[in-house]
Every structure is written in C-alpha cells, then in structure tokens.
C-alpha cells in the first residue's frame, strides 16, 4: 500500500522515519495548527513538554529554539512589534511570537526589545525594586511609592523607556513584562474568556485587569467580542464580527 502525504511540506526533508505521529509531523513541518493536524489525521493526545503551544498553533521545540535565537538577534538591531517579528521569522501567528519569548525579552509599549541591559542605571533598578517590593506580578506599587513615581515624571519616563515599568491609562503602573506575562496566562484560559475569568487568573483587581486586556487588544494579542468576552488571536476560535 502506498501512503501519500495529504499536505506535503514545501521543503525537502527525509521522511523515511515519519510514523504519522504529532512529534514526527512537528519535526517535519516545524509549525502546525491544531485544526490542520486533525484534518490530516494526526492525533493531538500526546504533546511533548517542549512543544510551544499558542492558541490554535503548535511549534516543534527545536524549531522554537531556532526562532527564539533569531528573534533575539532581530531585536538587538531594532525593536519590533509582534506582527513584524512574526513576518521576519516566517511565523504564521504573532501569538507564537509571544509564546517564544523568555526572560531575556520583554514587550513594552507595543514593541519587543531586549530586557534589562547589565549596565542599566542602578538608580532606576533600585527605584523599580523599591516600588514593587512585596507586590504581586500584576499589582501596582503601594500608595506611597506609587505617588512618589507619579510626582517624579522624569524618573517615571526613564523607567518606562528602559522597559522597567509599563504605564497604562489611568496612571496604572506595572512591571515592564506585565503585558507579556498576562498574555501567556489568558492564552491558557478556555476561549473565549470573560473579564472576571481573566481577573481571577491574573490575581489582580478589575481596574488593572481591564487596563491590561485593553493593552493586549491594542497589541493584537487579544480581540474583544460583542458580548464583552475576549479571545486570544490565533486561539482557533473565530472572532464574531
């Protein structure tokens, strides 16, 4: 019996050991959507631990490491939006770019850039650490340090530009990587999700949660539906227009 690949990849690879498993399919293609895998008869029951998962997409672990190296190289030259990074790296969805990012990269003001430089001003680091001492990942500074930052716009600007903080409308000040971490968390929620579900998952208050979700909407990471719920772009759930 001759078995034909119903959707052959566009590059030549040795498929002599291809057994039709998800692991083999990912090794061959690098990236595959869950829907496409089902259409070609690939079981999704066994997803290895190093597979990168983002909404409706799966990426092979080795492929992800290569893409992450490429992403780090690109943003050392200039900051990129997630959509630009996806285009440059030939990644089918910006959601996968978010999922690739590690602690050495951050999303700040809509752009991916390297995280803190080693020679970053110690005064800025000290101010950031003091402001968020004892606070959760998605908690604003306590009242006193928060007021101090707002009363010193130059310090606030320098911390924002360096990626140490994320400033959202309403003078909401969070750690610089808050948007990146928030997207990873809501990606794991059942889609679509409500503000209440996101707030519980993020362990923060409604005001901060709404501001974060609005920022993710602006960045193209999430989309707000007519009923007020949201989906992560690339989650496999069609937006309702």
Secondary structure by P-SEA (a helix, b strand, c coil): cccccccccccccccccccccaaaaaaacccccaaaaaaaccccccccccccccccccccaaaaaaaaaaaaaaaaaccccaaaaaaaaccccaaaaaaacccccccccccccccccccccaaaaaaaaaaaccccccccccaaaaaaaaacaaaaaaaaaaccbbbcccccccccaaaaaaaaaaaaccccccaaaaaaaacccaaaaaaaaaaaaaacccccccccccccccccccccc
